[in-house]
Amino acid sequence: MSDSAKQKRKKAAAAAPPLPAAEQSLALLRQMQLIRAFEEKLRSLFSAGLVPGLLHLCAGQEAVAVGVCSELGAADVIASNHRGHGHCLAKGASVNRTMAEVLGRRSGYGLGRSGTLHLFDSVNGNLGTNGIVGGGIPLAAGAALSAKRRGRGEVAACFFGDGALNQGLMFEVLNMAAIWKLPAIFICENNGYGEFTAIEDVTAGLNPVARGTVFDIPSEAVDGMDVLAVREAAARAVARGRAGEGPSFLVCTTYRYGGHHVGDSQSYKDAEEVREWKEKDPILKLSRRLEAEGVASAERIAALEAEVQAEVLAAVEAANAEALPTADDLGRFLYA
């Protein structure tokens, strides 16, 4: 390695967020591996005709969900979007029940009736996935207002894509959150595309972070492919919320490896662009760093991968062994 290359590596290492303790670092890696395994298994199940409806996957974006949710407590609340399996799992949802719900089985969170676009988990403070662009933003603000009134230091976080940056509702909510100093964290997962359209073709302004700063909300751009960078930004936002200092706005630059939904041909993407982003893979990035700093061997990382693959396969088997929901189940669910 040349001297200039060594200097570049040293500078990059100095700028990188510090690794947490070994146990927590491995937990972050395992959670991302789990979400990736979950999504890729769903991709194959959908292709086999075993998943009802459309399916929107978050493979490539795991660092945002895991980084944010690692800083949230059990009493904190999240609101998700249409690409939300990762958010749900990162907030503590059961792999078995999540898989069962997506596959339409009665052991799922909504008795198999909610599916992928209305997946919720009240026990873990998950207000649910949402098929409406930006639909979770006001839900999180309402939860944040409730948290502020209770005065126990809880926060509410919401995840939305770059397609929601132009929704009028977002501006109304940001204005209210800033005026009322709500303990809300607004997280834009900017994967570069709103459905099939590049962000620069539909979104005015060079910097999406300005969507937050115009309301004097502390806002920052984050490397959404680095779970440690997301975690650091989330920690600052959570601390502000808990201290009564109001909302935060994070724009996490990330990338979805798949299409808008499974079955999307992705003709709007360039092959070189995809290759470059896959070199920034959040799981690969953390794995390499854990190896380089002596926290985990390649064998240990591979063992974690095998564990999560087995966990996801077991969830599929458990779901397939369950019955489909009945009309009586739905009645009991609605009027219980």
Backbone hydrogen bonds in HBPLUS format (Angstrom, degrees):
<---DONOR---> <-ACCEPTOR-->    atom                        ^
c    i                          cat <-CA-CA->   ^        H-A-AA   ^      H-
h    n   atom  resd res      DA  || num        DHA   H-A  angle D-A-AA Bond
n    s   type  num  typ     dist DA aas  dist angle  dist       angle   num
A0006-LYS N   A0002-SER O   2.99 MM   4  6.29 154.1  2.06 147.4 154.8     1
A0007-GLN N   A0003-ASP O   2.94 MM   4  6.21 153.5  2.01 147.2 154.3     2
A0008-LYS N   A0004-SER O   2.99 MM   4  6.23 155.4  2.05 145.0 151.3     3
A0009-ARG N   A0005-ALA O   2.98 MM   4  6.24 157.6  2.04 147.3 153.1     4
A0010-LYS N   A0006-LYS O   2.94 MM   4  6.19 155.1  2.00 147.6 154.4     5
A0011-LYS N   A0007-GLN O   2.93 MM   4  6.19 157.5  1.99 148.8 154.7     6
A0012-ALA N   A0008-LYS O   2.95 MM   4  6.17 158.7  1.99 148.6 154.5     7
A0013-ALA N   A0009-ARG O   2.91 MM   4  6.11 156.4  1.96 147.0 153.4     8
A0014-ALA N   A0010-LYS O   2.92 MM   4  6.13 152.3  2.00 145.3 152.9     9
A0015-ALA N   A0011-LYS O   3.01 MM   4  6.24 145.9  2.13 144.3 153.1    10
A0016-ALA N   A0012-ALA O   3.03 MM   4  6.12 128.0  2.31 139.7 152.9    11
A0024-GLN N   A0021-ALA O   3.01 MM   3  5.41 116.4  2.43 107.7 122.7    12
A0025-SER N   A0021-ALA O   2.85 MM   4  6.08 161.9  1.89 161.8 168.0    13
A0026-LEU N   A0022-ALA O   2.96 MM   4  6.14 162.2  1.99 153.0 157.0    14
A0027-ALA N   A0023-GLU O   3.03 MM   4  6.20 143.1  2.17 135.1 145.8    15
A0028-LEU N   A0024-GLN O   2.92 MM   4  6.22 153.5  1.99 150.8 156.6    16
A0029-LEU N   A0025-SER O   3.08 MM   4  6.38 159.1  2.13 146.1 151.7    17
A0030-ARG N   A0026-LEU O   2.83 MM   4  6.01 165.2  1.85 149.5 153.9    18
A0031-GLN N   A0027-ALA O   2.95 MM   4  6.08 156.4  2.01 145.1 151.3    19
A0032-MET N   A0028-LEU O   3.14 MM   4  6.39 158.0  2.19 146.1 151.3    20
A0033-GLN N   A0029-LEU O   2.88 MM   4  6.16 160.8  1.92 153.9 160.1    21
A0034-LEU N   A0030-ARG O   2.80 MM   4  6.00 153.2  1.87 148.0 155.4    22
A0035-ILE N   A0031-GLN O   3.06 MM   4  6.31 163.1  2.09 148.3 151.6    23
A0036-ARG N   A0032-MET O   2.98 MM   4  6.20 165.0  2.01 151.8 156.1    24
A0037-ALA N   A0033-GLN O   2.88 MM   4  6.08 162.9  1.91 150.8 155.6    25
A0038-PHE N   A0034-LEU O   2.86 MM   4  6.03 158.4  1.90 151.2 157.7    26
A0039-GLU N   A0035-ILE O   2.93 MM   4  6.13 165.4  1.95 154.0 157.1    27
A0040-GLU N   A0036-ARG O   2.93 MM   4  6.09 166.9  1.94 153.9 157.8    28
A0041-LYS N   A0037-ALA O   2.97 MM   4  6.03 149.6  2.07 142.7 150.8    29
A0042-LEU N   A0038-PHE O   3.02 MM   4  6.26 155.6  2.08 145.1 152.0    30
A0043-ARG N   A0039-GLU O   2.90 MM   4  6.20 147.0  2.01 145.4 155.0    31
A0044-SER N   A0040-GLU O   3.26 MM   4  6.55 155.7  2.32 141.5 145.5    32
A0045-LEU N   A0041-LYS O   2.98 MM   4  6.26 155.0  2.04 149.0 156.7    33
A0046-PHE N   A0042-LEU O   2.81 MM   4  5.95 159.1  1.86 152.7 157.6    34
A0047-SER N   A0043-ARG O   3.06 MM   4  6.27 158.4  2.11 143.7 149.7    35
A0048-ALA N   A0044-SER O   3.13 MM   4  6.33 131.1  2.38 133.4 145.5    36
A0048-ALA N   A0045-LEU O   3.12 MM   3  5.06 131.0  2.37  92.0 105.4    37
A0050-LEU N   A0045-LEU O   2.94 MM   5  5.30 165.2  1.96 152.8 149.8    38
A0049-GLY N   A0046-PHE O   2.85 MM   3  5.01 160.3  1.88 110.5 115.4    39
A0262-VAL N   A0055-LEU O   2.89 MM 207  5.73 155.2  1.95 161.3 169.6    40
A0061-GLN N   A0058-CYS O   2.82 MM   3  5.43 165.2  1.84 148.4 152.9    41
A0257-TYR N   A0059-ALA O   2.97 MM 198  5.86 173.2  1.97 156.1 158.3    42
A0064-VAL N   A0061-GLN O   3.19 MM   3  6.01 145.8  2.31 122.8 129.4    43
A0066-VAL N   A0062-GLU O   3.03 MM   4  6.16 176.4  2.03 165.3 166.2    44
A0067-GLY N   A0063-ALA O   2.83 MM   4  5.54 152.5  1.90 132.9 142.1    45
A0068-VAL N   A0064-VAL O   3.06 MM   4  6.07 168.0  2.07 150.4 153.4    46
A0069-CYS N   A0065-ALA O   3.00 MM   4  6.00 164.2  2.03 149.0 152.8    47
A0070-SER N   A0066-VAL O   2.98 MM   4  5.82 139.8  2.15 140.8 149.2    48
A0071-GLU N   A0068-VAL O   2.99 MM   3  5.69 159.4  2.03 119.0 125.4    49
A0072-LEU N   A0069-CYS O   3.14 MM   3  5.02 160.3  2.19 101.0 107.1    50
A0076-ASP N   A0073-GLY O   3.13 MM   3  5.32 151.3  2.22 104.8 113.5    51
A0077-VAL N   A0155-VAL O   3.10 MM  78  6.56 160.4  2.14 151.5 156.8    52
A0157-ALA N   A0077-VAL O   2.81 MM  80  6.25 159.4  1.85 152.3 157.4    53
A0078-ILE N   A0125-GLY O   2.83 MM  47  6.30 152.9  1.90 164.4 170.9    54
A0127-LEU N   A0078-ILE O   2.86 MM  49  6.07 168.8  1.87 171.8 169.3    55
A0079-ALA N   A0157-ALA O   2.85 MM  78  6.40 134.5  2.06 146.8 159.4    56
A0159-PHE N   A0079-ALA O   2.98 MM  80  6.38 156.5  2.03 159.0 164.8    57
A0080-SER N   A0128-GLY O   3.00 MM  48  5.72 158.9  2.04 146.4 145.7    58
A0088-CYS N   A0084-GLY O   3.06 MM   4  6.33 165.9  2.08 161.9 165.1    59
A0089-LEU N   A0085-HIS O   2.98 MM   4  6.24 168.8  1.99 157.3 159.6    60
A0090-ALA N   A0086-GLY O   2.89 MM   4  5.94 160.3  1.93 147.9 154.1    61
A0091-LYS N   A0087-HIS O   3.00 MM   4  6.14 138.8  2.18 143.4 153.4    62
A0093-ALA N   A0088-CYS O   3.03 MM   5  5.51 160.7  2.07 147.3 143.6    63
A0092-GLY N   A0089-LEU O   3.06 MM   3  5.24 159.3  2.10 105.5 111.4    64
A0098-THR N   A0094-SER O   2.94 MM   4  5.98 156.2  2.00 145.6 152.7    65
A0099-MET N   A0095-VAL O   2.96 MM   4  6.03 164.2  1.99 147.3 151.9    66
A0100-ALA N   A0096-ASN O   2.91 MM   4  6.07 158.7  1.96 146.3 153.0    67
A0101-GLU N   A0097-ARG O   2.96 MM   4  6.08 152.1  2.04 140.3 147.2    68
A0102-VAL N   A0098-THR O   3.05 MM   4  6.32 166.6  2.07 153.9 156.5    69
A0103-LEU N   A0099-MET O   2.98 MM   4  6.15 149.4  2.07 148.0 156.7    70
A0105-ARG N   A0100-ALA O   2.76 MM   5  4.98 172.8  1.76 152.3 151.6    71
A0104-GLY N   A0101-GLU O   3.00 MM   3  4.99 157.4  2.05 102.6 109.3    72
A0108-GLY N   A0105-ARG O   3.04 MM   3  5.79 161.5  2.07 125.3 128.0    73
A0106-ARG N   A0323-ALA O   3.08 MM 217  6.08 176.0  2.08 164.8 165.0    74
A0111-LEU N   A0108-GLY O   3.16 MM   3  4.86 158.4  2.20 111.6 108.2    75
A0113-ARG N   A0110-GLY O   2.97 MM   3  5.44 165.1  1.99 116.0 120.5    76
A0129-THR N   A0119-LEU O   2.77 MM  10  5.24 141.9  1.92 138.0 150.3    77
A0121-ASP N   A0126-ASN O   3.21 MM   5  4.89 173.5  2.21 134.1 135.8    78
A0124-ASN N   A0121-ASP O   3.17 MM   3  5.71 131.9  2.41 111.2 121.6    79
A0126-ASN N   A0121-ASP O   2.97 MM   5  4.89 164.3  2.00 137.8 136.0    80
A0125-GLY N   A0122-SER O   3.11 MM   3  4.96 164.7  2.14 105.9 107.5    81
A0135-GLY N   A0132-ILE O   2.84 MM   3  4.80 163.3  1.86 127.4 125.3    82
A0137-ILE N   A0134-GLY O   3.13 MM   3  5.58 155.0  2.19 113.6 120.9    83
A0140-ALA N   A0136-GLY O   2.99 MM   4  6.18 157.0  2.04 153.4 158.2    84
A0141-ALA N   A0137-ILE O   3.14 MM   4  6.40 153.4  2.21 145.4 153.0    85
A0142-GLY N   A0138-PRO O   2.91 MM   4  6.12 155.2  1.97 146.6 152.5    86
A0143-ALA N   A0139-LEU O   2.99 MM   4  6.28 155.4  2.05 144.9 151.8    87
A0144-ALA N   A0140-ALA O   2.81 MM   4  6.04 148.4  1.91 144.3 153.7    88
A0145-LEU N   A0141-ALA O   2.89 MM   4  6.17 149.5  1.98 146.1 154.0    89
A0146-SER N   A0142-GLY O   3.01 MM   4  6.28 157.7  2.06 145.8 151.8    90
A0147-ALA N   A0143-ALA O   2.87 MM   4  6.13 153.4  1.94 144.3 152.1    91
A0148-LYS N   A0144-ALA O   2.89 MM   4  6.12 153.9  1.96 145.5 152.3    92
A0149-ARG N   A0145-LEU O   3.04 MM   4  6.30 156.7  2.09 148.3 154.0    93
A0150-ARG N   A0146-SER O   3.03 MM   4  6.33 147.8  2.14 145.5 154.4    94
A0151-GLY N   A0147-ALA O   3.02 MM   4  6.28 145.0  2.15 145.0 154.3    95
A0156-ALA N   A0183-PRO O   2.99 MM  27  6.44 156.6  2.04 157.9 165.4    96
A0185-ILE N   A0156-ALA O   2.82 MM  29  6.27 147.5  1.93 151.8 159.9    97
A0158-CYS N   A0185-ILE O   2.94 MM  27  6.41 157.0  2.00 170.4 173.0    98
A0187-ILE N   A0158-CYS O   2.89 MM  29  5.94 160.9  1.93 168.6 175.0    99
A0160-PHE N   A0187-ILE O   3.02 MM  27  6.36 151.1  2.11 163.5 164.9   100
A0189-GLU N   A0160-PHE O   2.71 MM  29  5.96 163.2  1.74 156.1 161.9   101
A0164-ALA N   A0161-GLY O   3.02 MM   3  5.72 161.2  2.06 118.1 123.4   102
A0165-LEU N   A0162-ASP O   3.11 MM   3  5.36 163.0  2.14 109.3 114.7   103
A0167-GLN N   A0164-ALA O   3.11 MM   3  5.25 169.1  2.12 113.7 114.9   104
A0170-MET N   A0167-GLN O   3.02 MM   3  5.49 133.3  2.24 109.0 120.3   105
A0171-PHE N   A0168-GLY O   3.11 MM   3  5.36 118.9  2.50 101.5 115.2   106
A0172-GLU N   A0168-GLY O   3.16 MM   4  6.52 159.3  2.20 153.4 159.1   107
A0173-VAL N   A0169-LEU O   2.96 MM   4  6.15 161.8  1.99 151.5 156.3   108
A0174-LEU N   A0170-MET O   2.88 MM   4  6.07 163.3  1.91 152.0 156.8   109
A0175-ASN N   A0171-PHE O   3.02 MM   4  6.12 158.2  2.07 145.0 150.7   110
A0176-MET N   A0172-GLU O   3.07 MM   4  6.34 162.8  2.10 148.0 152.2   111
A0177-ALA N   A0173-VAL O   2.80 MM   4  5.96 165.8  1.82 156.4 160.9   112
A0178-ALA N   A0174-LEU O   2.95 MM   4  6.06 153.4  2.02 145.1 151.5   113
A0179-ILE N   A0175-ASN O   3.01 MM   4  6.23 164.1  2.04 150.7 155.1   114
A0180-TRP N   A0176-MET O   2.89 MM   4  5.98 167.9  1.90 156.6 160.0   115
A0181-LYS N   A0177-ALA O   2.91 MM   4  5.55 107.9  2.44 128.7 143.2   116
A0182-LEU N   A0177-ALA O   2.98 MM   5  4.96 158.6  2.02 138.4 145.2   117
A0181-LYS N   A0178-ALA O   3.35 MM   3  4.98 151.0  2.44  91.7 100.0   118
A0184-ALA N   A0182-LEU O   2.80 MM   2  5.45 137.4  1.98 104.8  91.7   119
A0248-SER N   A0184-ALA O   3.01 MM  64  6.57 141.2  2.17 150.3 162.0   120
A0186-PHE N   A0248-SER O   2.91 MM  62  6.17 175.9  1.92 154.7 154.4   121
A0250-LEU N   A0186-PHE O   2.81 MM  64  6.15 169.4  1.82 169.7 173.4   122
A0188-CYS N   A0250-LEU O   2.79 MM  62  6.09 169.2  1.80 171.3 169.0   123
A0252-CYS N   A0188-CYS O   2.81 MM  64  5.98 158.2  1.86 167.0 173.2   124
A0190-ASN N   A0252-CYS O   2.89 MM  62  5.80 138.2  2.07 138.7 150.8   125
A0254-THR N   A0190-ASN O   2.91 MM  64  5.77 168.9  1.92 132.8 136.4   126
A0199-ILE N   A0192-GLY O   2.94 MM   7  5.37 150.4  2.03 134.3 135.1   127
A0194-GLY N   A0197-THR O   2.86 MM   3  5.29 157.9  1.91 157.6 156.7   128
A0197-THR N   A0194-GLY O   3.12 MM   3  5.29 171.1  2.13 123.1 125.7   129
A0201-ASP N   A0198-ALA O   3.01 MM   3  5.58 152.8  2.09 115.6 123.9   130
A0202-VAL N   A0199-ILE O   3.15 MM   3  5.58 156.3  2.21 112.7 119.4   131
A0203-THR N   A0199-ILE O   2.92 MM   4  5.67 137.7  2.10 163.1 172.9   132
A0210-ALA N   A0207-ASN O   3.05 MM   3  5.87 159.1  2.09 123.2 128.0   133
A0211-ARG N   A0208-PRO O   3.00 MM   3  5.62 162.0  2.03 116.4 122.0   134
A0212-GLY N   A0209-VAL O   2.97 MM   3  5.77 152.8  2.05 120.8 127.0   135
A0213-THR N   A0209-VAL O   3.29 MM   4  6.63 163.0  2.32 145.1 149.8   136
A0214-VAL N   A0210-ALA O   3.14 MM   4  5.87 154.4  2.21 142.1 144.5   137
A0215-PHE N   A0212-GLY O   3.04 MM   3  5.70 154.9  2.10 116.8 124.0   138
A0217-ILE N   A0212-GLY O   3.29 MM   5  5.41 160.8  2.33 138.3 135.8   139
A0216-ASP N   A0213-THR O   2.82 MM   3  4.73 160.8  1.86 112.0 113.9   140
A0249-PHE N   A0218-PRO O   2.98 MM  31  6.30 155.0  2.05 152.4 155.5   141
A0220-GLU N   A0249-PHE O   3.04 MM  29  6.66 147.1  2.16 157.9 168.0   142
A0251-VAL N   A0220-GLU O   3.03 MM  31  6.35 163.8  2.06 158.4 160.9   143
A0222-VAL N   A0251-VAL O   2.87 MM  29  5.94 162.2  1.90 151.8 149.0   144
A0253-THR N   A0222-VAL O   2.99 MM  31  6.31 158.8  2.03 174.8 167.9   145
A0226-ASP N   A0223-ASP O   3.17 MM   3  5.67 160.4  2.21 119.4 120.8   146
A0224-GLY N   A0253-THR O   2.85 MM  29  4.67 126.2  2.14 122.3 131.7   147
A0229-ALA N   A0226-ASP O   3.10 MM   3  5.35 121.5  2.46 103.0 117.1   148
A0230-VAL N   A0226-ASP O   3.05 MM   4  6.38 162.2  2.09 158.2 163.4   149
A0231-ARG N   A0227-VAL O   2.91 MM   4  5.98 154.8  1.97 138.6 146.3   150
A0232-GLU N   A0228-LEU O   2.99 MM   4  6.17 154.1  2.06 142.4 148.3   151
A0233-ALA N   A0229-ALA O   3.10 MM   4  6.34 166.1  2.12 149.1 152.4   152
A0234-ALA N   A0230-VAL O   2.81 MM   4  5.99 161.1  1.85 154.3 160.3   153
A0235-ALA N   A0231-ARG O   2.88 MM   4  6.03 151.0  1.96 144.0 151.9   154
A0236-ARG N   A0232-GLU O   3.16 MM   4  6.49 154.1  2.23 147.0 152.7   155
A0237-ALA N   A0233-ALA O   3.07 MM   4  6.35 159.4  2.11 147.9 153.7   156
A0238-VAL N   A0234-ALA O   2.78 MM   4  5.96 164.2  1.80 157.3 161.4   157
A0239-ALA N   A0235-ALA O   2.98 MM   4  6.05 159.0  2.02 143.1 149.1   158
A0240-ARG N   A0236-ARG O   3.06 MM   4  6.31 156.1  2.12 145.4 151.5   159
A0241-GLY N   A0237-ALA O   3.01 MM   4  6.28 162.0  2.05 149.3 154.2   160
A0242-ARG N   A0238-VAL O   2.88 MM   4  6.11 167.3  1.89 157.4 160.4   161
A0243-ALA N   A0239-ALA O   3.02 MM   4  6.09 143.1  2.16 141.5 151.0   162
A0245-GLU N   A0240-ARG O   2.89 MM   5  5.04 159.4  1.93 161.4 154.8   163
A0244-GLY N   A0241-GLY O   3.14 MM   3  5.32 162.8  2.17 108.5 112.9   164
A0264-ASP N   A0261-HIS O   3.02 MM   3  5.61 162.8  2.05 139.3 139.8   165
A0269-LYS N   A0266-GLN O   3.10 MM   3  5.63 169.1  2.11 118.7 121.1   166
A0273-GLU N   A0270-ASP O   3.07 MM   3  5.18 117.7  2.48  99.0 114.2   167
A0274-VAL N   A0270-ASP O   3.07 MM   4  6.46 158.6  2.12 156.3 161.7   168
A0275-ARG N   A0271-ALA O   3.03 MM   4  6.27 160.5  2.07 146.3 151.6   169
A0276-GLU N   A0272-GLU O   2.96 MM   4  6.17 162.7  1.99 151.1 155.1   170
A0277-TRP N   A0273-GLU O   3.05 MM   4  6.29 159.2  2.09 151.2 156.4   171
A0278-LYS N   A0274-VAL O   2.98 MM   4  6.19 154.5  2.05 150.7 157.8   172
A0279-GLU N   A0275-ARG O   3.18 MM   4  6.47 132.0  2.42 140.9 152.8   173
A0279-GLU N   A0276-GLU O   3.25 MM   3  5.25 136.3  2.45  94.0 105.8   174
A0280-LYS N   A0277-TRP O   2.87 MM   3  5.16 146.8  1.98 105.0 115.7   175
A0281-ASP N   A0278-LYS O   3.26 MM   3  4.97 159.7  2.30 101.9 103.2   176
A0285-LYS N   A0281-ASP O   2.84 MM   4  5.98 158.3  1.88 154.5 161.4   177
A0286-LEU N   A0282-PRO O   3.16 MM   4  6.25 166.9  2.18 140.9 143.5   178
A0287-SER N   A0283-ILE O   2.95 MM   4  6.02 159.7  1.99 147.1 153.7   179
A0288-ARG N   A0284-LEU O   2.93 MM   4  6.05 165.3  1.95 151.8 155.1   180
A0289-ARG N   A0285-LYS O   3.18 MM   4  6.39 153.9  2.25 141.9 149.0   181
A0290-LEU N   A0286-LEU O   2.90 MM   4  6.13 159.4  1.95 154.1 159.5   182
A0291-GLU N   A0287-SER O   3.03 MM   4  6.28 156.8  2.09 150.6 156.7   183
A0292-ALA N   A0288-ARG O   2.87 MM   4  6.04 163.0  1.90 147.0 152.4   184
A0293-GLU N   A0289-ARG O   2.94 MM   4  6.05 151.6  2.02 149.7 155.5   185
A0295-VAL N   A0290-LEU O   2.81 MM   5  4.93 140.3  1.97 155.7 159.1   186
A0296-ALA N   A0290-LEU O   3.26 MM   6  5.43 159.5  2.31 114.9 116.1   187
A0294-GLY N   A0291-GLU O   3.13 MM   3  5.15 163.3  2.16 106.4 110.5   188
A0301-ILE N   A0297-SER O   3.04 MM   4  6.36 161.0  2.08 153.5 158.3   189
A0302-ALA N   A0298-ALA O   2.92 MM   4  6.10 155.6  1.98 143.9 150.9   190
A0303-ALA N   A0299-GLU O   2.91 MM   4  6.10 144.8  2.04 139.8 149.5   191
A0304-LEU N   A0300-ARG O   3.06 MM   4  6.39 150.7  2.15 145.9 152.7   192
A0305-GLU N   A0301-ILE O   3.09 MM   4  6.40 155.7  2.16 145.3 151.9   193
A0306-ALA N   A0302-ALA O   2.96 MM   4  6.27 152.3  2.04 145.3 152.6   194
A0307-GLU N   A0303-ALA O   2.98 MM   4  6.24 150.2  2.07 144.1 152.2   195
A0308-VAL N   A0304-LEU O   3.05 MM   4  6.40 162.9  2.08 156.2 158.5   196
A0309-GLN N   A0305-GLU O   3.05 MM   4  6.21 158.1  2.10 148.2 154.6   197
A0310-ALA N   A0306-ALA O   3.04 MM   4  6.20 157.2  2.10 144.9 150.6   198
A0311-GLU N   A0307-GLU O   2.93 MM   4  6.21 150.6  2.01 145.9 154.8   199
A0312-VAL N   A0308-VAL O   2.94 MM   4  6.15 158.9  1.98 151.4 155.4   200
A0313-LEU N   A0309-GLN O   3.01 MM   4  6.22 162.2  2.04 148.1 153.3   201
A0314-ALA N   A0310-ALA O   2.93 MM   4  6.07 154.8  1.99 145.3 152.2   202
A0315-ALA N   A0311-GLU O   3.03 MM   4  6.26 144.1  2.17 137.9 147.6   203
A0315-ALA N   A0312-VAL O   3.10 MM   3  4.98 118.1  2.50  91.1 106.5   204
A0316-VAL N   A0312-VAL O   3.03 MM   4  6.38 150.5  2.12 148.9 156.3   205
A0317-GLU N   A0313-LEU O   3.04 MM   4  6.32 161.8  2.07 149.5 154.1   206
A0318-ALA N   A0314-ALA O   2.89 MM   4  6.08 158.0  1.94 146.6 152.9   207
A0319-ALA N   A0315-ALA O   2.92 MM   4  6.08 157.1  1.98 143.9 150.2   208
A0320-ASN N   A0316-VAL O   2.93 MM   4  6.13 162.2  1.96 152.3 157.0   209
A0321-ALA N   A0317-GLU O   3.13 MM   4  6.29 131.0  2.38 137.7 149.7   210
A0321-ALA N   A0318-ALA O   3.23 MM   3  5.20 135.0  2.45  93.3 105.6   211
A0322-GLU N   A0319-ALA O   2.99 MM   3  5.25 155.8  2.05 108.0 115.9   212
A0330-LEU N   A0326-THR O   3.25 MM   4  6.62 157.8  2.31 148.2 152.6   213
A0331-GLY N   A0327-ALA O   3.13 MM   4  6.44 156.6  2.18 147.3 153.3   214
A0332-ARG N   A0328-ASP O   3.02 MM   4  6.28 163.5  2.05 154.6 158.0   215
A0333-PHE N   A0329-ASP O   2.91 MM   4  6.10 152.1  1.99 148.8 157.4   216
A0334-LEU N   A0330-LEU O   2.95 MM   4  6.15 158.6  1.99 152.6 157.2   217
A0335-TYR N   A0331-GLY O   3.06 MM   4  6.13 157.5  2.11 150.5 156.1   218
A0336-ALA N   A0332-ARG O   2.99 MM   4  5.35 111.3  2.48 138.1 144.5   219
